Amino acid sequence: MPGMDGIQLLEAVRALDADLPVILDTGKPTLETAIQALDLGAVQYLLKPVTADALESAVARALHMRNLAKLRGEPLPT
């Protein structure tokens, strides 16, 4: 992704919407970026290449978490 990495994108998203479910997909995984992603509230940190099943599962989890947060009137857990 030109201009920024996934962590920078996630930080920008969080500045606009603290509750938007985000799934990060990386081709250059590190323990540091995985921790940062989870600290910033990423729903999941996927490694490329991602299978269709893994992506579908991550999206379903993100939607489920968003729906639960809306029902409770609470922000997404981080």
Secondary structure, 3 states (H helix, E strand, C coil): CCCCCHHHHHHHHHHHCCCCCCEEEECCCCHHHHHHHHHCCCCEEEECCCCHHHHHHHHHHHHHHHHHHHHHCCCCCC
